[in-house]
Amino acid sequence: MLKVIMVDDEIQIRKGLKWKVDWDEEGFVIAGEASNGKEALQVIEEVMPDLVLTDVRMPVLDGMQLVKVLSDKYPVIKVIVLSGYADFEYVRSSLVEGVKDYLLKPVDPEELTAALRKSKSEIEAEKQRRMERDRMNQLHSEEMREQYLLHLVKDEWAGMNISGERLSQLKLDVLAGEDIVVQFITVEIRSMDREQVKELFLPFKMLCRELSYEHEGIMSFYDTSYPNMIHFLCHHHSGENQVPIFIQELQKSVSTYLNLETVIGLGKVVRGLSQLKNGYISAVLSWSQSSADATSQLIDGTTSKQTIEFTDDAEWKLSNSMEQGEFENFQRHLLTTLAECDRQSVMSYSFAASRVLFMLESIARKYDLYTEEMKKKMWNCQLCIWELTSRERVKGELLELARMIAEKVSETRHSSNGTAIVENVRQYMDRHYANEISLTSLADQFHINSAYLSEMFKELVGQNFSDYLVNLRMDKARSLLMDEQLKIIEIAHLVGYSNSGYFSTVFKKRFGQKPLDYRKSMTVDKERRNEV
């Protein structure tokens, strides 16, 4: 039911309006009354009505003054003005102030009913548009948050600046600071019917999102490297551990609503951003210890005694060897690292091999090598690590994959005049334009000198790095402005600006109009084309 309030200084008029219409039948409930505009504003603040019926001539604050206040403070509230004949022209000229309809006194019941139905239609349509806008905004935010979270988790941010402001925009504030304590959960859905799993994966993904919303500090994300799985990052705040309760709710919901089994891997508790990758791999490796049965299982990796001996220094040596095209050095470092981990435990060996695979995947993405063939090769390598029937086979799979990638990377880095490497940098910017990237961070990411990158970028792209990034963001913003459901500040955040005012200034400099004016001009052009 829509809420309406009546504002008139004559109580008999208000009583008369009540019996002239079957309010319930028309979908309205009378939520309050007032004898002047000042009283009306107090009632409005309390009940937040959908519609206001107001007289024009009233003491203290008259009807048109009330309309102006509502137009500024509560623009979504519809207003129907009741006026005497003498006020007809006055009211009509004030329609631009927010009045959606007007009725002459004495009010005819049929005219009142028609006006109410018209207002109801507009109110419901606007509510639907707001719901769609909120849903789209939430979808945009969710996608960006999950993408950013995946970058953090897979450590693809080696050259990125991680700012607390960006984390806050994406509602990832809990990850700010090196003292954070987190735990990962990996969840796979299973059934005897594989087609059923395929058909129900999207509902499963949405269900995981909804459940994570209900638990503060728990966020879901999807990694294309692992089909039929959703992963959760769980923040342990104030010493509380809500993971056991969350897992129970998840298992029950998936069973009740989707009639599917869940296989869950619970990772080790880790501390700090730099340990996110370790925590994530720990959960995936726990899941990998499950049986192949289509039955619900929970594998608790927190009880294992695995030690993590794969150091950042070891990963840097492996990564640098790949970037510099020194495959023999990569092979030597890999065999040494795996041998050291093998002396610890089987799980430590699997852990180290998974870290190497993550690193190779990151390099492949960076150099645009993540093709279907490459994905298949990586998946086979991952299965080999999980099964771990032969350490020699794991080494062989990793080295074969690394050789494929190294050859392609070497071709790119040693291409004539640096065209290929600059193109990879440009493509990286096209994918991550909304993040905190700089020339220095990109130079570090691609293991090249920043001055050389700057010179080559300008020569081959035709713009310097800063201008290209700004133009890229502005073109994306212009495209997003076509979606009228998105607010300007939301678009600013989506393209990498924390300050909407600065975003508007940059946009105007690029296109000669502020974002809102540009949107209005595009709307007018669209309406003209439709008329033609």
C-alpha positions in Angstrom: 0.0 0.0 0.0 1.2 3.5 -0.9 1.2 6.1 1.9 -0.6 9.4 1.5 -1.0 12.4 3.8 -3.6 15.2 3.6 -2.7 18.9 4.2 -5.5 21.4 4.6 -6.3 24.0 7.3 -10.0 23.0 7.2 -10.7 19.7 9.0 -14.0 19.3 7.2 -12.2 19.3 3.8 -9.9 16.6 5.1 -12.8 14.5 6.3 -14.6 15.0 3.0 -11.6 13.7 1.0 -11.5 10.6 3.1 -15.0 9.5 2.1 -14.9 10.5 -1.5 -12.6 7.6 -2.4 -12.2 4.0 -1.4 -8.5 4.5 -0.5 -7.8 0.8 0.2 -9.2 -0.3 -3.1 -7.0 2.3 -4.9 -4.0 1.0 -3.1 -3.4 3.8 -0.7 -3.4 4.2 3.1 -3.9 7.6 4.8 -0.7 7.8 6.9 -1.2 11.3 8.4 -2.8 14.7 8.3 -1.7 18.3 8.8 -3.3 21.8 8.9 -0.4 23.7 7.3 2.8 23.2 5.5 5.0 23.4 8.6 3.0 20.6 10.3 3.1 18.6 7.1 6.9 18.6 7.0 7.0 17.2 10.5 4.5 14.4 9.5 6.5 13.8 6.3 9.7 13.2 8.2 8.0 10.7 10.4 6.1 8.6 7.9 7.8 9.4 4.5 4.7 9.2 2.4 4.6 8.4 -1.3 2.0 11.1 -2.1 0.9 14.5 -0.6 -2.5 16.1 -1.1 -2.2 19.8 -0.2 -4.3 22.9 -0.3 -2.8 26.1 -1.7 -4.0 28.7 0.9 -2.9 27.8 4.4 -1.4 29.7 7.4 2.3 29.5 8.5 3.5 27.7 5.4 1.2 27.6 2.3 0.8 24.8 -0.2 3.2 26.2 -2.9 5.9 26.9 -0.3 5.5 23.3 0.9 5.8 22.1 -2.7 9.1 24.0 -3.1 10.5 22.4 0.1 9.4 18.9 -1.0 10.9 19.5 -4.5 14.3 20.2 -3.0 14.3 17.9 0.0 12.1 15.0 -1.0 11.9 15.0 -4.9 10.6 11.4 -5.0 7.3 12.4 -3.2 4.5 13.1 -5.6 2.2 16.1 -4.9 -1.5 16.8 -5.9 -2.5 20.4 -5.2 -6.1 21.3 -4.3 -7.1 24.8 -5.3 -10.0 27.2 -5.7 -10.9 28.7 -9.0 -9.1 31.9 -8.3 -5.8 30.1 -7.8 -6.0 28.2 -11.1 -3.5 30.1 -13.1 -1.1 30.4 -10.1 -1.1 26.6 -9.5 -0.7 25.8 -13.2 2.3 28.1 -13.5 3.8 26.3 -10.5 3.7 22.8 -12.0 7.5 23.1 -12.7 8.1 23.4 -9.0 7.1 19.7 -8.5 3.3 19.6 -8.6 2.3 16.5 -10.6 -1.4 17.2 -10.7 -4.0 19.7 -9.5 -7.7 19.5 -8.7 -10.3 22.3 -8.4 -12.3 22.6 -5.2 -14.8 21.2 -4.5 -13.1 18.0 -5.5 -15.0 15.7 -7.8 -14.7 12.0 -6.6 -14.1 10.7 -10.2 -11.4 13.3 -10.8 -9.7 12.5 -7.5 -9.8 8.8 -8.3 -8.2 9.4 -11.7 -5.5 11.6 -10.2 -4.7 9.0 -7.6 -4.4 6.2 -10.2 -2.2 8.4 -12.4 0.1 9.2 -9.4 0.1 5.6 -8.3 1.2 4.5 -11.8 4.1 7.1 -11.7 5.1 6.2 -8.2 5.3 2.5 -8.9 7.2 3.0 -12.2 9.7 5.2 -10.4 10.1 2.7 -7.6 10.8 0.0 -10.2 13.4 2.2 -11.9 15.1 2.9 -8.6 15.1 -0.9 -7.8 16.6 -1.6 -11.2 19.2 1.2 -10.7 20.1 -0.2 -7.3 20.3 -3.7 -8.7 22.6 -2.5 -11.6 24.7 -0.5 -9.2 25.0 -3.5 -6.9 25.9 -5.7 -9.8 28.6 -3.3 -11.1 30.0 -3.0 -7.6 29.9 -6.8 -7.0 31.7 -7.5 -10.2 34.4 -4.9 -9.6 34.8 -6.1 -6.0 35.1 -9.7 -6.9 37.6 -8.9 -9.7 39.7 -6.8 -7.4 39.6 -9.4 -4.6 40.7 -12.1 -7.1 43.7 -10.0 -8.0 44.6 -9.6 -4.4 44.1 -13.3 -3.7 46.2 -14.5 -6.6 48.9 -11.9 -6.0 48.5 -10.3 -9.4 48.9 -6.9 -7.7 52.7 -7.2 -7.5 53.1 -3.9 -9.3 49.8 -2.3 -8.1 49.4 0.3 -5.4 46.9 -0.9 -2.9 45.2 2.1 -1.4 42.9 2.1 1.6 40.6 4.5 -0.3 40.1 2.0 -3.2 39.5 -0.8 -0.7 36.9 1.4 1.0 35.1 2.2 -2.4 34.8 -1.5 -3.1 33.7 -2.3 0.4 36.9 -4.3 1.1 37.9 -2.1 4.1 38.5 -5.2 6.2 41.6 -6.0 4.1 43.3 -2.7 4.9 46.4 -3.3 7.0 48.9 -6.0 7.4 47.5 -7.3 10.6 44.3 -8.7 9.1 43.5 -12.3 9.9 41.6 -14.2 7.2 40.6 -17.8 6.3 39.5 -19.1 2.9 36.8 -21.6 2.1 36.5 -23.4 -1.3 33.1 -24.9 -2.1 32.3 -27.2 -5.0 28.8 -28.4 -5.9 28.4 -32.0 -7.0 25.7 -34.3 -8.3 25.4 -37.6 -10.0 23.9 -35.6 -12.9 26.7 -33.4 -14.4 24.2 -31.4 -16.5 22.4 -30.5 -13.3 25.6 -29.0 -11.8 26.1 -27.0 -15.0 22.6 -25.7 -15.1 22.5 -24.8 -11.4 25.9 -23.2 -11.1 24.6 -19.6 -11.6 21.9 -20.0 -8.9 24.6 -21.5 -6.7 26.8 -18.4 -7.3 23.9 -16.1 -6.5 23.0 -18.1 -3.4 26.7 -17.8 -2.2 26.5 -14.0 -2.7 23.3 -13.7 -0.7 24.7 -15.8 2.2 27.9 -13.8 2.3 25.9 -10.6 2.6 24.3 -11.9 5.8 27.7 -12.4 7.5 29.9 -9.4 8.0 33.4 -9.9 6.9 32.7 -12.9 4.5 33.0 -12.2 0.7 32.5 -14.6 -2.1 34.4 -14.7 -5.4 34.7 -16.8 -8.5 37.9 -18.0 -10.1 37.6 -19.2 -13.7 40.5 -21.5 -13.1 38.2 -23.7 -11.0 34.9 -24.7 -12.6 31.9 -25.5 -10.3 33.5 -23.8 -7.4 32.9 -20.6 -5.4 35.5 -19.3 -2.9 35.0 -17.3 0.3 37.4 -15.0 2.1 36.4 -14.9 5.8 37.7 -12.1 8.0 38.3 -13.0 11.6 37.5 -9.8 13.4 37.7 -9.2 17.2 38.7 -12.8 17.8 35.3 -14.1 16.4 35.2 -17.1 14.1 31.9 -17.3 12.3 33.2 -19.9 9.8 31.6 -23.0 11.3 28.2 -21.4 11.5 28.5 -20.1 7.9 29.5 -23.5 6.6 26.5 -25.1 8.2 24.2 -22.5 6.7 25.8 -22.9 3.3 25.5 -26.7 3.2 21.9 -26.6 4.4 20.9 -23.9 1.8 22.5 -25.6 -1.1 20.8 -28.9 -0.2 17.4 -27.3 0.5 17.2 -24.9 -2.5 19.3 -26.6 -5.1 19.3 -30.3 -4.1 23.0 -30.5 -4.6 25.9 -31.9 -2.5 28.8 -29.6 -1.4 32.4 -30.5 -1.1 34.2 -27.9 1.1 37.9 -27.2 1.6 38.8 -25.2 4.7 42.1 -23.4 4.5 44.6 -22.3 7.1 44.2 -19.0 9.0 46.7 -16.5 7.6 47.7 -12.9 8.5 48.2 -9.9 6.2 47.7 -9.1 2.6 51.0 -10.8 1.6 49.6 -14.1 2.9 46.3 -14.1 1.0 47.7 -16.3 -1.7 49.0 -18.8 0.8 45.6 -18.9 2.5 43.8 -19.4 -0.8 46.0 -22.2 -2.0 45.6 -23.9 1.4 41.8 -24.0 1.0 42.0 -25.3 -2.6 44.5 -28.0 -1.5 42.3 -29.0 1.3 39.4 -29.4 -1.2 41.7 -31.5 -3.4 41.9 -34.1 -0.7 38.2 -35.0 -1.0 37.0 -38.3 -2.5 35.5 -38.3 -5.9 32.0 -39.3 -4.6 29.0 -37.1 -5.2 28.5 -36.7 -1.4 28.8 -33.7 0.8 32.3 -33.5 2.5 34.2 -31.1 4.6 38.0 -31.3 4.6 39.5 -29.2 7.4 43.0 -28.1 6.3 43.6 -26.3 9.6 44.4 -29.6 11.2 47.2 -30.6 8.8 50.8 -30.1 9.8 52.0 -28.8 6.5 54.6 -26.1 6.5 54.9 -23.3 4.0 58.5 -23.1 2.9 57.8 -21.3 -0.5 59.3 -17.9 0.1 58.8 -14.6 -1.7 62.4 -14.7 -2.6 62.0 -18.0 -4.3 59.0 -16.8 -6.3 60.9 -13.6 -7.4 63.8 -15.7 -8.7 61.4 -17.9 -10.7 59.3 -15.0 -12.0 62.4 -12.9 -12.9 63.9 -15.9 -14.8 60.7 -16.2 -16.8 60.5 -12.5 -17.6 64.1 -12.4 -18.7 63.7 -15.5 -20.9 66.2 -17.5 -18.9 64.5 -20.8 -18.9 67.5 -22.7 -17.7 67.7 -20.5 -14.6 64.0 -21.1 -14.0 64.4 -24.8 -14.3 67.3 -24.8 -11.8 65.4 -22.6 -9.3 62.2 -24.7 -9.6 64.0 -28.0 -9.0 65.8 -26.6 -6.0 62.6 -25.1 -4.5 60.6 -28.3 -5.0 63.4 -30.4 -3.5 63.5 -28.2 -0.4 59.7 -28.4 0.0 59.7 -32.2 -0.6 61.9 -32.6 2.5 59.1 -31.0 4.6 55.9 -33.0 3.6 53.8 -34.1 0.7 51.4 -31.2 1.3 54.3 -28.7 1.3 55.4 -30.1 -2.1 51.8 -29.7 -3.5 51.7 -26.2 -2.0 54.9 -25.1 -3.6 53.8 -26.5 -7.0 50.5 -24.7 -6.7 52.3 -21.4 -6.0 54.4 -21.9 -9.1 51.3 -22.6 -11.2 49.7 -19.4 -9.9 52.7 -17.5 -10.9 52.8 -19.0 -14.4 49.1 -18.2 -14.8 49.7 -14.6 -13.8 52.5 -14.2 -16.3 50.3 -15.8 -19.0 47.5 -13.3 -18.3 49.8 -10.4 -18.3 51.2 -11.2 -21.7 47.8 -12.1 -23.2 48.7 -15.8 -23.5 45.7 -17.1 -21.5 44.1 -18.9 -24.4 41.8 -21.9 -24.3 44.7 -24.2 -25.1 46.8 -22.6 -22.3 43.9 -22.9 -19.8 43.5 -26.6 -20.6 47.2 -27.1 -20.1 47.1 -25.4 -16.8 44.1 -27.3 -15.6 45.8 -30.6 -16.4 48.8 -29.4 -14.5 46.6 -28.5 -11.6 45.0 -31.9 -11.6 48.4 -33.5 -11.6 49.4 -31.5 -8.5 46.2 -32.4 -6.7 46.6 -36.1 -7.5 50.3 -36.1 -6.8 50.8 -39.7 -7.9 54.3 -38.8 -9.1 56.5 -35.9 -8.2 58.4 -36.4 -11.4 55.2 -35.9 -13.4 54.4 -32.7 -11.5 57.9 -31.4 -12.3 57.5 -32.4 -16.0 54.1 -30.7 -16.3 55.3 -27.5 -14.7 58.4 -27.3 -16.8 56.6 -28.0 -20.0 54.0 -25.3 -19.2 56.8 -22.9 -18.2 58.7 -23.5 -21.4 55.6 -22.7 -23.5 55.1 -19.5 -21.7 58.8 -18.5 -21.6 59.1 -18.9 -25.4 56.1 -16.6 -26.0 57.3 -14.1 -23.4 60.7 -14.1 -24.9 59.2 -13.4 -28.4 57.3 -10.5 -26.9 60.1 -8.9 -25.0 62.6 -9.2 -27.9 60.3 -8.1 -30.6 61.6 -5.4 -32.9 61.3 -1.8 -31.6 59.4 -3.0 -28.5 56.0 -3.1 -30.2 54.8 -6.3 -28.5 55.7 -5.3 -25.0 54.1 -1.9 -25.2 51.0 -3.6 -26.6 50.9 -5.9 -23.6 51.2 -2.9 -21.3 48.4 -1.1 -23.1 46.1 -4.2 -22.9 46.9 -4.5 -19.2 45.8 -0.8 -18.8 42.6 -1.5 -20.8 41.8 -4.3 -18.3 42.8 -2.6 -15.1 42.2 1.1 -15.8 40.0 1.5 -12.6 42.8 0.4 -10.3 45.8 2.3 -8.9 48.3 1.9 -11.7 51.2 4.1 -12.5 54.1 4.1 -15.0 56.5 3.0 -12.3 54.2 0.2 -11.1 53.8 -1.0 -14.7 57.5 -0.9 -15.4 58.1 -3.0 -12.2 55.3 -5.4 -13.3 56.9 -6.0 -16.7 60.5 -5.9 -15.4 61.6 -3.0 -17.7 63.1 0.4 -17.1 60.4 3.1 -16.5 62.1 5.7 -18.6 62.4 3.3 -21.5 58.7 2.3 -21.2 57.6 5.9 -21.1 59.6 6.7 -24.3 58.4 3.6 -26.2 54.8 4.0 -25.1 54.6 7.5 -26.4 56.3 6.6 -29.6 54.2 3.6 -30.4 50.8 4.6 -28.9 51.0 8.2 -29.9 50.2 9.4 -26.4 52.1 9.5 -23.1 51.1 7.1 -20.4 49.1 9.6 -18.3 47.1 11.0 -21.3 46.3 7.5 -22.5 45.0 6.4 -19.0 42.9 9.6 -18.6 41.4 9.2 -22.1 40.7 5.5 -21.5 38.9 6.3 -18.2 36.9 9.1 -19.8 35.8 7.0 -22.8 34.7 4.3 -20.3 32.9 7.0 -18.3 31.1 8.3 -21.4 29.9 4.8 -22.1 28.6 4.3 -18.5 26.8 7.6 -18.6 24.4 6.1 -21.2 23.1 4.0 -18.3 20.8 6.5 -16.6 20.5 4.2 -13.6 24.1 4.9 -12.5 24.9 7.9 -10.4 27.7 10.3 -11.3 29.7 9.4 -8.2 29.3 5.7 -8.9 30.6 6.2 -12.4 33.6 8.1 -11.0 34.4 5.1 -8.7 33.9 2.6 -11.5 36.5 4.3 -13.7 39.1 4.9 -11.0 38.3 8.3 -9.4 37.6 8.6 -5.7 36.5 12.3 -5.9 33.4 12.9 -8.1 34.3 16.7 -8.3 37.7 16.0 -9.7 36.2 13.4 -12.1 33.7 16.0 -13.4 36.6 18.5 -13.9 38.6 16.0 -15.9 35.5 14.9 -17.9 34.6 18.5 -18.8 38.2 19.2 -20.0 38.0 16.1 -22.2 34.5 16.5 -23.7 33.6 20.2 -23.0 30.7 19.3 -20.7 30.2 18.1 -17.2 29.1 14.4 -16.9 25.5 15.4 -15.9 25.2 17.9 -18.8 26.6 15.3 -21.2 24.0 12.7 -20.1 21.2 15.2 -20.6 22.4 16.1 -24.1 22.6 12.4 -25.0 19.1 11.8 -23.7 17.8 14.7 -25.8 19.6 13.3 -28.9 18.1 9.9 -28.3 14.6 11.3 -28.0 15.0 13.2 -31.2 16.2 10.1 -33.1 13.2 8.1 -31.7 10.8 10.8 -32.9 12.3 10.6 -36.4 
